[in-house]
Amino acid sequence: AATSGFLGGDTPLHMAARKGHLEIVKELIANGANVNATSGRIVGTTPLWLAKNYHYNEIATLLKCHHDLQKLNKPSTSIIANMANPIRVQAIKKCCDTINATNSEDEMKEQLKNFKALDDFAQQLAKIRKDYKPRKDERIIALYNLQLAINEAYGAYGEGKRITDIIQNLAATAKQIADMENADHDKTGTLRFFGTKSRLNRKIEKILTTIPVSSLPTSSVKNLR
């Protein structure tokens, strides 16, 4: 098995990383190898440490990417528990598979950067979905639509859609929800009397300012803010 230990406490992944066998490392990871496994041979040694120590840069980059993705896949890193959001889990797997399919360090890093940009943005929106407790039906529906948009974004990533299009679409939906909420607040809330926006609108607009600008065309960013 990919996670089995050998004499001295090494796993097959340790051995492949030490010997510089990139394709074997990929195969082991694809079959569930734990990239964070520590060796009993040199206490605390990980496959990533070995790859760096022996100057196998492509393997080191590959292992670092998967290390970061395995951290994302822990339930504690998801605002909405992974069991309740299998679409996010599948998107993380898609990113793992995409990284495994290349031997280019730059491409590995780019794929990880793109997914983390989407995931960071989506998880910030998901936190609003989790924390905000609306009483009005219209706001309950708005937050439900926000969760649908988050799931659609992860699903689009899993289908291989362009990252710029995915982030644009998610940001546009979030802004539409914020604008609709503000229009409703204008009729019934403090905006009408004191010029203040609704709490939901303020939270979404604040997150929209964190959109990874480098992932979007300048014209699109201006339109979303």
N, C-alpha and C positions, 0 to 999 in steps of 0.2 A: 504493500500500500504506500501511497505517496507520503504518509505521515509516519511510517515505521522508522524506528531507530536502529542503527547498526552498532557494531562493536565500538566502544568508546563514546557512545551517545550521539554520534552523528546521524542525521537523517539523509536520505538520498538527495535532498535538495542541498544540504551542506556539501556533500561530495561533488555534485555537479557544479556548484558555484566555485568550489576550490579548484576544480580541474578546467573551468572555463567552457563548459558545454552548454552553450546558449539554448539550443533546441531542446535538450533534455530538461533544462530548467523550465522552459515554457510548458513542456509536456507535464512535468510534475505539478506545476501551478494549476494547469487546466484540470488536473485530476484531484485537486483539493489540498495540495501541500500547504502547510502553514509557513508563510514566509518569515514569521516572527519566532519560529522554533529556535530554542537555544541548545547548544551542544554540551554534552558532558565531557567531551574530549578537551576542549579549552572552555572552562566554565563561562557561560553567558554569551558565547560566540554565536552570532546569527549568520545565515547565508549571506545577508547583505554585507556584514563586516568582512567576511571572507572574500567576496567579490571585489570589494574596495581594496583590501589588503594585497590581493594578487593582481590588481590593476585590470580587472575585466570590466571595463567601463559600461559596456552595453548591458551586461548582466546586472551590474550594480544599479543602473538606472531602471531597468525592468523591475527589480526587486523593490526598489524604493517606491515606484508607482503602485505596485501591488500592496506594499505595506500601508500606504496612505488609503487605498481603496478598502482594504480589510478593516481599517479603523472606521471608515465611513459606514461600513456594513454592520457595525455593532448597534444594537437597539438604542443604546444611550446617546448615539449621535443623531438619531432621527427624532425630530419633534413629534412626529406621529409614528408610533411603534411600527417596526418593519413588518410584523405579522399583519398589521392593518393596512400596510401600504406595500404590497408585493410588487407594484409597478416600479417603485424606487429600487427595490432589490434587483429586479431584472435589468434596470438601467445601469446599475453598478456592474452587474455581470457583463453587460454589453461593453462597457468601458474596459473591463479586464480582458475580454476577448479581442477587442480592437488593439489594445496595447500589445497583447501576445502575438498579434499578426504582423508586427513590424520589427525590424532589426535596427531601426534608426533611433538613436538616443533623443534627437530633437523631436521626432514624431511622437515618441512615447511621452515626453514631457508636455507636448502640445495637447495630446489627447487628454492627459490627466488635468491639465490646466482648464481646458474647455469644460470637462465634466464638473470640476469643482466650482467653476463659475456658475454653472446652471444650478448645481446642488445648493450652494450657499444662498443664492437668490431664492430658490424654491423653499428652502427650509425657513428662511426669514418670513416669507409669506405664510408658511404653514404654522408658524408660531402665533401669528395673528389669529389664524383659524382656530387654534387651540385655546388661546387665552381670552379672546374677546367673547363676552357673554351677552349677546343681544337679546332684547325683549320683543322687538318688533319683528313681525313676519318677514318684512322686506329685507331686513338686515340678516336674518337667518338664511334666507334664500341667497343673498349676496355672498355670504361666507361659504355656502354650499357650492356656489358657482366658482368661487375662488379655489376650493379644493379640487373641483373638476378640472380647472385650468392647470393646476399643479400636476395632477395625474396625467393630463394630456401632454404636458411638457416632457415628463419622464418617458411616457409612451413614445413620443416622437423621437426622443433620443435613442430609444431601443430600436426604432425602425430605421435609424441611420440618417435622420433628417439633419439639415445644416444647423449648427449650434447657434449661429446668428439669428436664423429664422425662429428657432425655438424660443430663445430669450426675448426676441422682439414680440412674439405672439403672447407670451406669458406676461410681459410688462404691459402690453396694450390692454389685455384683459383686466389686469390689476388696476390700471389707471381708469378704465371704463367703470369698474366697480366703485372706485373712489369718487369719481365724478358723479355717478348716480346717487351715491350716499350723500354727497354734499348738496345735491339738488333737493333731496328729500329733507335734509337738515335745514336748508334755506327756508323751507315752508313751515317747519315745526320747531326748530331748535334755536340755539343761541346765535347762529349766524345771522338770522333775521334781525335780532335786536342788538347784538354786541359785535358782530363781524367775526366771530370765532368759528372755526371749522369743527366738524364732528371728530370725535376721538378716532373712529375707524378711518376716516379720511386722512387724518394727520399721520397715523401709523403707516398706512400704505404709501403715502407720498414720501415719507422719510425713507422707506425701503427703496422706492424708485430712484432715489438719489444715489443708491449704492450699486445700481446696475453696472456690471463690468463694461465700462465705456469702450475698452479696447475690442470688445466682442461685437460692437454695434457700429453701423455707419453713423457719421456725425449727424446727418439729417434726421435719422430715426431717433437718436437720443434727444434732440431738440423737441421732437414731436411728442415724446413720452413724458416730458417733465413740465 
